[in-house]
Amino acid sequence: MSTGITAVWGRAEQQDFRSRVRGTLLGGALGDTLGAGVTALTLEEIRAAHGPDAVTDLVPAHGARGTVTAATQLTLFTVDGLIRAQVRRDTGAWHPPTDVHRAHLRWAATQRDWGPDERRKDNGWLAGQEWLYARRDPTRECLNGLGDDIMGTLDRPKHPAAHDAAALTRSAPFGLLVGWEPRLVFQLAVECAAHTHGHPTALLSAGAFAVLVHGLARGETLDGSVQHALGVLGDRPGHEPVTEALRRALGTVRQGIPGPALIESLGATDSADEVLAVAVYCALVGEDVRQGLRLAVNHGGPSSATGSLCGALLGAMHGETALPPDWVAELEGRATLLELADDFAMEMTQGPALHSPASAAPGWLARYPR
């Protein structure tokens, strides 16, 4: 499987890439936690609980401020799977969907086990993080789809009718494969979405979102990245709902001052296309990351999902230093997110110095076993 581009990384390029990887993971987690406490509420209920300006700061969810949901958990394991795929490539085994699926199975274990299994030496370091062993509103599709070892594929996806956003919200890491061609990034995200979802709207939304992150991580504008995604979507059967959602997001930018009414006009359900449209719109109109995320969660739709996607887009666009530091300071698992982001950036930019078919740094293989 050719990835299409061989990147040559200078020091400045490495630093920029690491900042965008950190921004993507931290931004997604911030949007997730900002929306987690209000994701089941209408706008009127949000205002009744938090005042006329609705949510302006982190609010408690799952017992504390800064806690993340299954969307962030699964995103981290997606990153873990992509690193493991690169490491296993030395052995001649090169099938990233399989490695991502194995990583998602490790996430599934965190949803049923009390804590890390020290006997599993192939689990790597991420599965050893005790804070991840907590149920944070995982969807039935994710729990059931990853409830056995059988991998859903495009020919035989898990939950063929599922079109909610749970596969979409874990798909930002595919876009960070900046050395890949956009169509391959799209295809990988689609194939991995099939692990739990099968409806074209869910699959193609995940692919389109990955292409958006991919463009932003390579320094493109969000508007330009949307155009790339529309181009990739165009020849895919069943693309119309996702294509129309992205076009509505672009068109709504010109319809007046951003607010809940315009946001809810893009959709207020958990259908993947509507969640994607809301996130893209809020990322386009937000004057900064803080405002963009506030817009993304203050509406009657699935606030945690729209916040997570919007945060990932803004983080990929601007890098980690644009994120609100007071929110980052309270984020659950921040040290883990940063460590994983840096490992991903190091693997993608300096992987040959860490491992090859003939040799490997033992510490790296302990973290990411083949």
C-alpha positions as CSV (number, residue, x, y, z in Angstrom):
1,M,0.0,0.0,0.0
2,S,1.7,3.2,-1.2
3,T,1.1,6.3,0.8
4,G,1.8,8.6,-2.1
5,I,4.2,11.1,-0.6
6,T,7.6,10.8,0.9
7,A,8.1,13.7,3.3
8,V,11.5,15.3,4.1
9,W,11.3,16.9,7.5
10,G,13.4,19.9,8.5
11,R,13.5,21.0,12.1
12,A,11.0,23.8,11.6
13,E,8.6,21.5,9.8
14,Q,8.9,18.9,12.6
15,Q,8.1,21.6,15.3
16,D,5.1,22.9,13.3
17,F,3.8,19.3,12.8
18,R,4.1,18.5,16.5
19,S,2.2,21.6,17.4
20,R,-0.6,20.7,15.0
21,V,-0.8,17.1,16.3
22,R,-0.9,18.4,19.9
23,G,-3.5,21.0,18.9
24,T,-5.7,18.4,17.2
25,L,-5.7,16.0,20.1
26,L,-6.0,18.6,22.8
27,G,-8.5,20.7,20.9
28,G,-10.7,17.7,20.3
29,A,-10.6,16.8,24.0
30,L,-11.4,20.4,25.0
31,G,-14.4,20.5,22.8
32,D,-15.5,17.1,24.1
33,T,-15.3,18.1,27.8
34,L,-16.8,21.6,27.2
35,G,-19.9,19.9,25.7
36,A,-20.0,16.8,27.8
37,G,-22.0,18.4,30.6
38,V,-24.7,19.8,28.3
39,T,-24.8,17.3,25.5
40,A,-28.3,16.0,26.4
41,L,-29.8,19.5,27.0
42,T,-31.8,21.9,24.8
43,L,-30.5,25.4,24.5
44,E,-33.2,26.6,26.9
45,E,-32.1,24.0,29.4
46,I,-28.4,25.0,29.0
47,R,-29.3,28.7,29.6
48,A,-31.4,27.8,32.6
49,A,-28.5,25.9,34.1
50,H,-25.6,28.2,33.2
51,G,-27.1,31.7,32.5
52,P,-28.2,33.6,29.5
53,D,-24.8,33.3,27.8
54,A,-25.0,29.5,28.2
55,V,-21.7,27.6,28.6
56,T,-18.7,30.0,28.7
57,D,-16.3,27.9,30.7
58,L,-15.7,24.2,31.6
59,V,-18.6,22.7,33.5
60,P,-18.7,19.5,35.5
61,A,-19.4,16.2,33.7
62,H,-18.9,12.7,35.0
63,G,-18.2,14.1,38.5
64,A,-15.6,16.8,37.7
65,R,-14.5,19.6,35.4
66,G,-12.3,18.7,32.5
67,T,-13.4,15.1,32.1
68,V,-13.6,13.6,28.6
69,T,-15.9,11.1,27.0
70,A,-15.5,7.9,24.9
71,A,-14.9,10.1,21.9
72,T,-11.6,11.2,23.2
73,Q,-10.7,7.8,24.6
74,L,-11.3,6.2,21.2
75,T,-9.4,9.0,19.4
76,L,-6.3,8.2,21.6
77,F,-6.5,4.5,20.7
78,T,-6.8,5.4,17.1
79,V,-3.5,7.2,17.4
80,D,-2.0,4.2,19.2
81,G,-3.2,2.0,16.3
82,L,-1.6,4.2,13.7
83,I,1.7,4.2,15.4
84,R,1.6,0.4,15.8
85,A,0.8,0.1,12.1
86,Q,4.0,2.0,11.3
87,V,6.1,-0.1,13.7
88,R,4.6,-3.4,12.4
89,R,5.4,-2.4,8.8
90,D,9.0,-3.5,9.5
91,T,7.7,-7.1,9.7
92,G,6.1,-7.0,6.3
93,A,2.6,-6.7,7.9
94,W,1.1,-3.6,6.5
95,H,-2.6,-3.2,7.0
96,P,-3.5,-0.2,9.1
97,P,-7.2,-1.0,9.4
98,T,-6.2,-4.2,11.3
99,D,-3.9,-2.3,13.6
100,V,-6.5,0.4,14.3
101,H,-9.1,-2.3,15.0
102,R,-6.7,-4.1,17.5
103,A,-6.2,-0.7,19.2
104,H,-10.0,-0.2,19.4
105,L,-10.3,-3.6,20.9
106,R,-7.8,-2.5,23.6
107,W,-10.2,0.5,24.2
108,A,-13.1,-2.0,24.5
109,A,-11.2,-3.8,27.3
110,T,-11.0,-0.5,29.2
111,Q,-14.8,-0.4,29.2
112,R,-15.2,-3.8,30.9
113,D,-12.0,-4.3,32.9
114,W,-11.3,-2.8,36.3
115,G,-7.8,-1.7,35.3
116,P,-4.8,-2.6,33.1
117,D,-3.9,-6.2,32.6
118,E,-0.2,-6.4,33.6
119,R,0.0,-9.9,32.0
120,R,-0.6,-8.5,28.5
121,K,2.9,-7.5,27.4
122,D,1.6,-6.6,23.9
123,N,-0.8,-4.0,25.2
124,G,1.7,-1.2,25.1
125,W,1.8,1.9,27.3
126,L,-1.5,3.5,26.4
127,A,-3.6,0.6,27.6
128,G,-1.7,0.9,30.9
129,Q,-3.1,4.3,31.7
130,E,-5.5,3.7,34.6
131,W,-7.6,6.9,34.0
132,L,-8.8,5.4,30.7
133,Y,-10.6,2.6,32.5
134,A,-13.9,4.5,32.9
135,R,-17.2,4.4,30.9
136,R,-17.9,7.8,29.5
137,D,-21.1,7.4,27.5
138,P,-19.9,5.0,24.8
139,T,-22.5,4.3,22.2
140,R,-24.1,1.0,21.8
141,E,-22.6,0.8,18.3
142,C,-19.1,1.1,19.6
143,L,-19.5,-1.3,22.5
144,N,-21.3,-3.9,20.4
145,G,-19.2,-3.4,17.3
146,L,-16.0,-3.9,19.3
147,G,-17.5,-6.6,21.5
148,D,-15.8,-9.4,19.7
149,D,-12.6,-9.9,17.6
150,I,-14.4,-9.9,14.3
151,M,-13.4,-6.8,12.3
152,G,-16.1,-4.9,10.5
153,T,-15.2,-4.3,6.8
154,L,-16.8,-2.3,4.0
155,D,-18.2,-5.5,2.6
156,R,-19.5,-6.6,6.0
157,P,-19.6,-3.6,8.3
158,K,-20.8,-3.7,11.9
159,H,-24.3,-2.0,12.3
160,P,-25.0,-1.5,8.6
161,A,-27.8,1.1,9.4
162,A,-25.9,3.2,12.0
163,H,-25.3,6.7,10.9
164,D,-24.6,8.5,14.2
165,A,-21.4,10.4,14.8
166,A,-19.5,7.9,17.0
167,A,-17.1,6.7,14.2
168,L,-16.7,10.3,13.0
169,T,-15.5,11.7,16.4
170,R,-12.6,9.2,16.5
171,S,-11.3,10.0,13.0
172,A,-9.2,13.1,13.4
173,P,-5.9,11.1,13.7
174,F,-6.2,9.8,10.1
175,G,-5.9,13.3,8.9
176,L,-2.6,13.7,10.7
177,L,-1.0,11.3,8.2
178,V,0.2,14.3,6.3
179,G,2.6,12.2,4.1
180,W,-0.4,10.4,2.6
181,E,-2.4,11.4,-0.4
182,P,-5.9,12.8,0.6
183,R,-7.8,9.9,-1.1
184,L,-5.8,7.3,0.9
185,V,-6.5,9.2,4.2
186,F,-10.2,9.3,3.2
187,Q,-10.2,5.6,2.4
188,L,-8.5,4.6,5.6
189,A,-10.9,6.6,7.8
190,V,-13.8,5.0,5.9
191,E,-12.5,1.5,6.4
192,C,-11.9,2.0,10.1
193,A,-15.4,3.6,10.6
194,A,-16.8,0.2,9.3
195,H,-15.5,-1.4,12.5
196,T,-18.6,-0.1,14.2
197,H,-20.8,1.6,11.6
198,G,-22.1,0.8,8.1
199,H,-24.3,3.5,6.8
200,P,-22.7,5.6,4.0
201,T,-23.4,8.8,5.9
202,A,-21.4,7.6,8.8
203,L,-18.6,6.2,6.7
204,L,-18.2,9.1,4.3
205,S,-18.5,11.7,7.1
206,A,-15.6,10.1,8.8
207,G,-13.6,10.1,5.6
208,A,-14.5,13.7,4.8
209,F,-13.5,14.9,8.3
210,A,-10.1,13.1,8.0
211,V,-9.5,15.0,4.8
212,L,-10.4,18.3,6.5
213,V,-7.9,17.7,9.3
214,H,-5.3,16.5,6.7
215,G,-5.6,19.8,4.8
216,L,-5.3,21.9,7.9
217,A,-2.4,19.9,9.3
218,R,-0.6,20.7,6.0
219,G,-1.2,24.4,6.3
220,E,-4.3,24.8,4.1
221,T,-7.3,27.0,5.0
222,L,-10.4,25.3,6.3
223,D,-12.4,26.6,3.3
224,G,-9.8,25.0,1.0
225,S,-9.8,21.8,2.9
226,V,-13.6,21.6,2.6
227,Q,-13.2,21.9,-1.2
228,H,-10.7,19.1,-1.2
229,A,-13.1,16.9,0.8
230,L,-16.0,17.7,-1.6
231,G,-13.7,16.6,-4.5
232,V,-12.9,13.3,-2.8
233,L,-16.6,12.7,-1.9
234,G,-18.0,13.4,-5.3
235,D,-17.5,9.9,-6.8
236,R,-18.6,8.0,-3.7
237,P,-22.0,6.2,-3.7
238,G,-24.3,7.8,-1.1
239,H,-22.2,10.9,-0.7
240,E,-25.1,13.4,-1.2
241,P,-26.0,13.9,2.5
242,V,-22.4,14.6,3.5
243,T,-21.7,16.8,0.4
244,E,-24.8,18.8,1.1
245,A,-24.0,19.2,4.8
246,L,-20.6,20.6,4.0
247,R,-22.0,23.0,1.4
248,R,-24.7,24.2,3.9
249,A,-21.9,24.8,6.4
250,L,-20.1,27.0,3.9
251,G,-23.3,28.8,2.9
252,T,-24.4,29.5,6.4
253,V,-21.3,31.6,7.0
254,R,-22.8,34.3,4.9
255,Q,-26.2,34.3,6.6
256,G,-25.6,36.6,9.5
257,I,-24.2,36.8,13.0
258,P,-23.3,33.3,14.3
259,G,-25.6,32.0,16.9
260,P,-27.7,29.0,18.0
261,A,-30.4,29.5,15.5
262,L,-28.1,29.3,12.5
263,I,-26.2,26.4,14.1
264,E,-29.4,24.4,14.7
265,S,-30.5,25.1,11.1
266,L,-27.6,22.9,10.1
267,G,-29.0,20.1,12.2
268,A,-29.7,19.2,15.8
269,T,-29.5,15.4,15.7
270,D,-26.5,13.0,16.2
271,S,-26.5,12.0,12.5
272,A,-22.9,12.2,11.3
273,D,-23.5,14.6,8.5
274,E,-25.3,17.1,10.7
275,V,-22.6,16.9,13.4
276,L,-19.9,17.5,10.8
277,A,-21.7,20.5,9.3
278,V,-22.1,22.2,12.7
279,A,-18.5,21.6,13.6
280,V,-17.2,23.0,10.3
281,Y,-19.5,26.0,10.5
282,C,-18.4,26.9,14.1
283,A,-14.7,26.5,13.2
284,L,-15.2,28.8,10.2
285,V,-16.9,31.6,12.1
286,G,-15.2,31.5,15.5
287,E,-13.0,34.5,16.0
288,D,-10.7,32.4,18.1
289,V,-10.6,28.9,19.5
290,R,-12.5,29.8,22.7
291,Q,-15.4,31.5,20.8
292,G,-15.5,28.7,18.2
293,L,-15.8,26.0,20.9
294,R,-18.5,28.0,22.7
295,L,-20.5,28.2,19.6
296,A,-20.0,24.5,18.9
297,V,-21.5,23.4,22.2
298,N,-24.3,26.0,22.9
299,H,-27.2,24.5,21.0
300,G,-29.7,21.8,21.3
301,G,-27.7,19.1,19.4
302,P,-25.1,16.7,20.6
303,S,-22.8,19.3,22.1
304,S,-19.9,16.9,23.0
305,A,-19.6,15.5,19.5
306,T,-19.8,18.9,17.7
307,G,-17.4,20.4,20.3
308,S,-15.0,17.6,19.8
309,L,-14.9,17.9,16.0
310,C,-14.7,21.7,16.1
311,G,-11.8,21.6,18.6
312,A,-9.9,19.1,16.5
313,L,-10.3,21.3,13.4
314,L,-9.2,24.5,15.2
315,G,-6.3,22.7,16.9
316,A,-5.1,21.3,13.5
317,M,-5.5,24.8,12.0
318,H,-3.8,26.9,14.7
319,G,-1.6,24.5,16.7
320,E,-1.5,23.9,20.5
321,T,-0.5,27.5,21.5
322,A,-3.9,28.9,20.3
323,L,-5.8,26.7,22.7
324,P,-7.2,28.4,25.9
325,P,-4.5,27.6,28.5
326,D,-6.8,27.7,31.5
327,W,-9.0,25.0,29.9
328,V,-5.9,22.9,28.9
329,A,-4.7,23.1,32.5
330,E,-7.8,21.3,33.8
331,L,-8.1,18.7,31.0
332,E,-8.3,15.1,32.2
333,G,-5.5,13.0,30.9
334,R,-3.5,16.0,29.6
335,A,-0.2,14.4,30.2
336,T,-1.2,11.3,28.3
337,L,-2.6,13.3,25.4
338,L,0.7,15.2,25.1
339,E,2.9,12.2,25.4
340,L,0.9,10.3,22.8
341,A,0.9,13.3,20.4
342,D,4.6,13.7,20.7
343,D,5.1,9.9,20.1
344,F,2.9,10.1,17.0
345,A,4.8,13.2,15.7
346,M,8.2,11.5,16.4
347,E,7.1,8.2,14.7
348,M,5.9,10.1,11.6
349,T,8.9,12.3,11.2
350,Q,11.7,10.2,12.6
351,G,10.4,6.6,12.5
352,P,13.4,5.2,10.6
353,A,15.7,6.3,13.5
354,L,13.6,4.4,15.9
355,H,13.1,1.1,14.1
356,S,13.7,-0.8,10.9
357,P,13.4,-4.4,9.7
358,A,16.9,-5.1,11.0
359,S,16.9,-3.3,14.4
360,A,14.8,-1.2,16.7
361,A,15.0,0.8,19.9
362,P,13.9,-1.5,22.7
363,G,12.1,1.2,24.6
364,W,10.0,2.1,21.5
365,L,9.0,-1.5,21.0
366,A,8.0,-1.8,24.7
367,R,5.7,1.2,24.1
368,Y,4.4,0.0,20.7
369,P,4.9,-3.7,20.4
370,R,4.8,-5.3,17.0
